[in-house]
Amino acid sequence: MIELLRSSPATLSAVATVVGLIVGSFLNVVIHRLPRTLAREWRSQALEVLNEWGQDKNAPETVHTASPALAQARTTLDSAPRYNLVVPRSACPHCGHQLRVADNIPLLSWLWLRGRCAQCKAAISPRYPAVEALTGLLSGYAAWHFGFSLETLAALVFCWALIAASVIDFETQLLPDDITLPLLWVGLLANLYATFTPLASAVIGAIAGYLALWAVYWVFKIVTGKEGMGYGDFKLLAAIGGWLGWKLLPAVILLSSLVGAIVGILLIVFGRHARQVPIPFGPYLAAAGVIAMFWGEALNRAYLRLF
């Protein structure tokens, strides 16, 4: 089997596509559950801080008065059923119907059920098959592009993490540290032996990626008094820089800004997005990172020829 995968790019790509579809199904779980799991943790931490503040004799009277209620809220939160990426079993959010194995087959189950719950017939978001299809296609192409190599395994991890992070950001405007920071460290580890770029370039890329958006953030805030982006964007670009190196950062920033500007203008022009509503930048950074991984060197050469 190993020899077949090594000698047949088509077979390797097909296997990677199937694996990608399966991983895409799991990414849907991550996309749905991780923000909710983090919200639970944040509420618990906030209640703990407020409870400790209530024990301080110098705390405001309102905090002392609220302490019993806060303690009760903490007890209620701690006694809630476990909720993470593993438990409970996947179920319809409308009726609670637990999904069977047949309901979890990537793409096919959604098509067979015609995009509706088997029990209550409530609509299932098209985001689920879209994530599965995108993960499968990118996985298959990564295997075709890099062949039977460690680069393919690394590229798969990179693409999968970016898909999860970008969809979470699109839906919640959050870029969880649980994804961006491990992605950064894995990228640096992957480049210990120059998988995509020399380690020195990867380290500089991580630093420059973070500082580039950090500087833009502070310039924008000083000039306008508003926050133009979140710290999660800094960390995501740092992770991309850690994977691809500093030389591809200009292409990533340019591509993400261009695509983000075009999409943002179209959304505003066609009335689907109010001007004052923030537009998440993470999906555009992620898309630019994937493009740069596959075609970044060619884009850089084309850019240098133009100028």
PyMOL commands that set and color helices and strands:
alter all, ss='L'
color gray80, all
select helices_A, chain A and resi 2-7+9-54+61-78+101-104+108-112+127-146+150-172+177-193+199-224+231-244+246-269+282-306
alter helices_A, ss='H'
color red, helices_A
deselect
rebuild
show_as cartoon
